[in-house]
């Protein structure tokens, strides 16, 4: 029996609701998206065990966290304190299994122009040609830079080679009018060579 108190518009909406399929989270989940049960399985996994789905979930978490920290870092506008980029750098390098060397390019007021990974090495080393760093600085039109690289071992203690390449790059970049403000080494923590007086 038709309800005469219901308007034609309301009756049409009720009919559409009856005809439409049920809207379950599974039905509208984007392809490849990790579901909440995957997150639960990830949190309750046995130590040392990780399925492909759990590894993908962890990679997604790291990607999202890095994006959030990069936005916060970029909003700073200027970098005068080595701690300003430490959180972003730690997250950026967290999942890397090889050593990577990069540069944060700044203008003459220490405003961020861009950041760029220049070289990728092996588990325990990365070759850094000063000529290529100088070329990247000129292309970015940077007045100053912050160098960074990671230690996949997690130990952020600078090696003698780290200190030596920092001094070499300082001398090379000084010739083209660019100052090296710091060299950050990322492991489980972030070490600033400038704070140690080694930059």
N, C-alpha and C positions, 0 to 999 in steps of 0.2 A: 504494500500500500504506500502511495506517495504522501510524504509529509507536506501538507499545503502551507505550513507556516515557514518552510524553507524557501528562500529566494532562488530563482533560476540560476544565478551566479554561484550560489553556495552549492546547489545540487550538481552543477558542472564540475566544481572543484572536488566534491566527494567522489564523483565518478572517475575523475582522473587519478585520484589517490588509489582507488581500488584497482585500476588498470596498471599502475606503475609497479615495477618489481620492487621488492624490499631493498632498502638501502643499508647494507651491512658494511662495516669497515673493510672487510675483505673484498667486496665488490668494487670499491672505489680506491683501493690502495694502488698507488703508482707502481708500474713494473720495476722490479729491482729494489724496491724500498724494503728495509728491514722492519719486520713486525715486532710488536711488543713481546711476543713469546720468544723471539730470537734474542731480545735484550735480556730476558730472564735467564735463558739458557747460557748466555755469555757470562752473566754474573755468577752463575752456579757451576761453571765448568770446573773440572779437576785441574789442579796446578800443572802447567806444561801442556795441557790439551786444548786444542782450538780447531773447530771445524772451519770449512771455507766460509760458511755463513757468519760465524762468529768473527772471523778475521775481517770480513767485509764490514761487519758492524763496527769493529774497532777502528778500521780505516775511515769510515763515515764520521765517527765521533771526532777523530783527530782533524779531519778536513773541516768540519763545522767549527770546532774550537779555534783552529788556526785562522779561519775567515773572520770570526768574531774579534780575535786579538789583533788581526791585521787592521780591521776597521778602527778599533780603539787607538792603535798605534798611529795610523794615518791621521786621525783627528787631532793628535798632539800638535801636528804642524811643524814643530821644531824639536830637535834632539840636543839638549844640553847636558843631560844626565844619562850615563850608561845604563841605569836601571830602567829607563823609559822604554827601551826595546827588548829587554831581557826576556820578558814573558812571551812575547811574540816569537822571538828567536828560538826559545826552548821548545815551544810547541811546533814551530816550523821544522825543526830538525829532529823531532822526537822519533819519527818512524824511519829515519834514514839509516841504511846499513852500510853506506859508503861515505867517505869524507867529501864534503862539499865546501867550496870556498866562494863567498859572495861579497858584495859591496853595497852599502847604503849610500846613495849619492845625495849630497846636500849643497845648497847654495851658500852665498857668503854670509847669510844670516842664520845658518844652520836649519833652514827649512828643507823638508824632505822633498827631493825631486823624484826619486824612484829607488827601488832596490832590485838587485839582479844577481842570480847565481852565475858565476863565471866559469868555474871549473869543477869537475866531478872526478874523484880519484878512486882509491880502493879502501879496504877496511881500515888501513892504518896509515894512509898518506894521500897527498894530493899535490901535483905539480902546479906551481903558480908562476907563470912567466910574467915578470914585471912589465914587459913591453905590451902584453895584452891588457893588463890592468890599466896602464896609461892610456891605451886606445879607448877603452870603455869610459874612462873619466872624461876624455876629450869629447866623445860622442854625447855623453850626458851633460856636458858643459858644467861640470861640478866644480865648486870652489873648495869643497872639503869632502871627506869620506869617512865612513866607519866601516872597517873591514870585519868580516866574521867568517868563522868556519866551525864545523862540528867535530867532535871526537866520538865516533860510534861506540867506543868502549864505555862511555858514560863518565870518564875521568876528564874533568875540565882543566886539569893542571897543564899550563903551557910547557911545551918542550923547547929545547934549545933551538930547534929548527923553526918553531913558531916565532920566537923572539927575533931570530936572524932574518926571516922573510919580512917581518914587520919593519925592521930597520932598513932593509933593502928597498921596500916599497916607499917608505917615508922619503928616502933620498931621491928615488926615481920620480916620485910625484911632486916633490918640492921643485924640481927643475921645470915643471909645467904649471907651477903656481897653484898646486892643490895640497891642502893640509890633510894629514892622516890624524883624525881626532882620537881614534881608539881602534883596538882590535879585540873583538869579543870572541871568546871560545866557549862553545856550547857543548855541555855534556848533561849530566843530571842537574847541574847548576850552570850558571854562566859566569865566566871569569873575564874581567876587564883588565887588559894589559895597561891601560892608561892609569887605572887606580893603583896598579902595582909599580908605576913609574918605569915601565918597560916599553912605553910607546911615546 
